[in-house]
Each structure stands twice: as C-alpha cells, then as structure tokens.
C-alpha cells in the first residue's frame, strides 16, 4: 500500500522502485544485505521520480546506519534537492562528514540555485531531463 501522501496518479517505475527500496531498507532481515550502493541506488531513484523527501529520508537512514556515507550518496541527494536551501544544507553536511565536494556537487548545486531563481520551483520538470 502506498503512503497517504502519494496521490492516486499512475505510479511510474521510478516511483515504484524508490518506494520499494525505501521500505526494504527498513526491513530487519538477515537475508537482506544492504550496502552503500543499495542506498545510493534508492536515493538516485527518488531523485529521478522527484521524491525529494524520500531521498532525504534515505540519506538520513544511511547516515544513521553502520555504513559509511560517500560523495555519491550526497550527489544523488543533491539531484533530488527541492531547492537551493536544501542543496546548501547538503553541502554543509558533506563538510561535516569530511567528504570532498566534486564537480558534480558544485554543478548540481549551481543548477538548482540558478534555475530556482530564474523559474521558481517549476525548474524541477526540466532539471531531471538534464
């Protein structure tokens, strides 16, 4: 069953994937071996389906786990960021985790900042196609 915050529109493959992965990560099962790659894939899936809240929750879950967060985790979350404030907070978190920012980190943040000031929140539709 989908969460109550999901409307009745047809659920895309990315929505289904991000939902399934986000729920799988909460399962306490010895047979399910999750690693940072699993989390990164789930965060990327959320970014592609524009589910930034799920992406941020998965990043938080990763940081709370025993796994080590990497730059790819944050870059995937940056791709899902709903606005420049969220992007800047993620960059700050990268610093706190002592992770090196890279060209992807800066390019995605710049694009979010630029587009949000040029077109308001409408930029998300075109951003995911880039």
Order of alpha helices (4+ residues) and beta strands (2+ residues): alpha-alpha-alpha-alpha-alpha-alpha-alpha
